[in-house]
Amino acid sequence: MLHLYEYPNSVCCQKVNLALIEKKLNWESITVNLGKNEHYSSDYLKLNPKAVVPTLTHNGSTIIESTLICEYLDAISGDNMLTPDNPLGRTQMRSWSKVIDEGLHDGVADISFSAMFRERMKKMPEDRRQQRFDNIGDPKRYDRGRSTFEVGVESPFVKYAVYAFEAAFQNIEAKLSDGREWLIKEHYSLADLGLTPYLARLEYLNLLDVWIQDKTNTNNWWQRIKQRPSYAQAVSNPLTKIEIDGMGSSGSKIKGKISQIRNELQKYNISIST
């Protein structure tokens, strides 16, 4: 039996849920409440020493990291394969996974934190807030967390995030320019699936159009993604109205600054691959 330890409004958990639904697999969901610091409990740390969600357990084995979990889920079931069946296609798919894991994931976390989670942490008792920082464990995550908490959207990490998304969206637009429906030719794959929660988070923050309002190919591709039944099941339906309204309101407050940062980055030669 598959067991998924998760938190509903987590981009990484949404990604794994998309894979589970696309693969038509059965699983049991176990909520790890990040707001109550349950990811730092001794029991959970035994499963995932990094204190992050999601974590998948299957037949006595534990798999962490959402990218690896999605590839694992695709491998254990031959139905509706999400990985291309040729070496080049698999390599291209994994290149998008690298874009996510090496830039967009931290990027969306820093933008989200500066937009909404920062204000929530400000309202926490000092001891609980300090516990969160003390338990991070990773110096890079600590520096990112401290910076975005202290200066919000003015943090240099937010600038890096805006750059990462700018490069990604230019790549997506270029890749789709030959008329293909999906990033790996006509095959919906883990490349499209993996990017989905990150675009969804930007859209819920009312920020996605900062990057894609003038990108016809990307907009059409995004609409195709949202029309898949898995999108509603994994991303939109589990969100409460309070969460949706909160994201929209919080993101709108920093939208002007995000747009300004993006405009300032235009002086750089954004690296894209086709």
N, C-alpha and C positions, 0 to 999 in steps of 0.2 A: 504494500500500500504506500502511495505517495503522501507524505505529510509536508505541508508548506508553512513555515513560520514566517509571518508577514505582518505588515501594517498597511491598511487599505490605501492611504494617499501617499504611497512611496513609489517613485518612478521605477525603481528596480523591481518592486513587487508587481507592479502593473505589467512590466515586461514579461515576467515569468507567467503571470496569469494569462496573458495573451498567447504565450506558447502552449500552455496547458489546454486552453480552449481551442486553438487552431488544431492541435493534435487530437482533440476529443478524448482526453485522458480524464480519469477520475482521481480526485485527490481530496484530502482533508485539510482544511485551512485552520491554522492555530494563530490567533492574534497575539502579537507582541506589541504592547502599548508603549510606543516611544515617548509619549507625553508623560508617562509614569516611570520612565527610565527602566522598563522591564528588560531592555536589551543589555543592561549592565548587571542583571541578576546572575548569580553564580551558576544556576542551572542552564541559562541560555549561553553564557560564556563557554560552557563545556562543549556546546554545539558549534558556536561561532565565536572564536577568540577575538575577532575583530569588532564584535559588538555592533554588527549591522544586520539589516534584513535585506533580502530574504535568506532563509536557510531551508534546504530541501533534504529530507531523509527518505531513504528508499531501501527496503530490505536490509536494514542494519547499517547502511552506509550513509554518510553525510556529505552533501555537496554545497559549497558556498560560492558566491560570486554569480550574479544574475546571468552574465554572458555564458559562463560555463554550465549553469543550470539549464539554460535554454538549449544549448548544444546537446547536453545529456538527454533531455526530454525528447529531442528530435531523434536521437540515436536509439532510444529504447522502443520506439514504435515506428514501424515502416509506413504507417498511414499518413497521408498529406505531408510529405517531406518538405521541410523548411530550409534544407541545405541543398545547394546545387549538386548535381550528380557528376560534375567534372572538376578536375583540379583547378582550372582557372576560375570557374565560378565560385568555388569554395574560398579561394584566395581573395577574390574580390569581395565576397561577403564578409570575410574576416577583417578586411581592411576597413570596412565600415564599423565593425565592432571596436577596432582600435581607435577610430575617431571618437566614438562614444566614451570608451573607457579612459582614454588619455586626454580628453578635453571637455566634451559635452557634459559628462556626469558631474565633475567638479563645477563646471560652469553653471548648470541649472541649479545646483545646490547653493552656490554663492548668490545667484540672482534671487532665488526663492528666499534665502535667509535674509538678504538685505531688504527684501520687499515685505515679508510678513513674519517669519520666525524670530527675527531680531526683536520686534515689538513684543512678542510673547515672552521672550526670555527676559526682557526688561521688567516684566511684571512678576517674574518668579522671585521667591525668597532668595536672598544672596547665597545661602548654603546650598540650595538645590541647583542654582545656576552654576556655582563653582564646582559642584559635583560633576556636572556635565563636562566642563572644561578639563577637570582632573582626570576623567575617565576616557578621554579621547585616545590617549596612548600614542598616536602618530603625530610627530612634530609638524608635518606639513598640514595635516587636518587641523591641528591646534592653532597654527598661525593663521590659516584661512578663517577658522571660526572666530578667533579673537579680532581679526581685522574687520570682518564684515559686521561683527557685533558692535565694535567701537565706532566705526565710521560709516557703516552701511554702504550705500551705493557709491560712495566716494572711495571705497577700498580698491586698491590696484587689482585685487583678485576678480572684482566685477568687470574691470576693463579686460582682463584676460578672457573672461567668460564671453563677453561680447565679441571679441576677436575670434574665439573658437567657433561660435555660432555663425559668424559672418563667413568664415572659410568653409564651414560645412554646408551652408546654404548655397554658396556659389558653386561648390562641387556638385550638390544635388541638382541644381538647375542645369549645369553643364552636362551631367550624366543623362538627364532626361531629354536633352535637346534633340536626340535622334528619333523621338516619338515612342520610345519604350514605355510600358505601363509601370514597370517596377525597376528598382535600381540594378538588379541583375537580370537584364533583358526582360522577358515576359514572365519570369518566375518570381512570385511573391516569396520572399525568403526572410531569414533572420535579420537581414540588413534593413528591410522596411520595418519589420516588427520591432527591432531594437531601437530604432529612432522614434517610434510612435509615442511613447510616454513623454519624451523630452519636448516634442513639438506640442503635445497636449498640455503640458505644464505651462509652456510659454503662452499658449492660447488662453488658458484659464486665467493667467496673470494679465491678460489683455496686452501682451507684448509681441506675439508672433508676427503681427503685421509690420512691425518695425523692420523685420528682415525680408518678408516674402510678399509684401503688398504688390511689388512690381515684378514678381517671378511667376509667370503664367504656368510653366511646366510644374513647378513645385506646388503651386496652389491646386492644380488638377490632381496631382499625385496625392496630396494631402486629403482631398475630398474622397478619392478612391479608398484610402485607408480608413477614413471615418465611416464609410459605407459598409465595411466588413462587419458582420455580426459580432465578432470578437471585440471590436472597439467598444461598443456599448456595454458588453458584459464585463470587460476587464477594466475599463477606464471610466466611462461616464456614469454608468448606473450606480456603482458603489459610492459615489460622492454624494454628500448631503448638500442641501441648498445652502446651509451655513458655510460649508467649505467652499462651495463654488462662489458665493457672494464675497467671502473673505479674500479669496485669491484675486478676484477681479478688482476689488477695491484696493487691495494692497499693491498690486502690480501697477494700477493706474497712477498711483502716487509717484512712482519712480520712472514712468514711461518717458517723460521728457528728458530725464538725465540719461537713460539708456539710449535714446535716439541721438542725443548729443555725443555720447561716447562713440557710437557707431559712425557718426559723421566725421568725428575727429580721426577715426582709424582709417578713413578713406585715403589718407596720405601715404599709408603703407601699401606695399605691393603684396596683396593678399595671395597666398600660394594656393592654387587649385590644381587638381589633376583631372584629366578627362580620359 
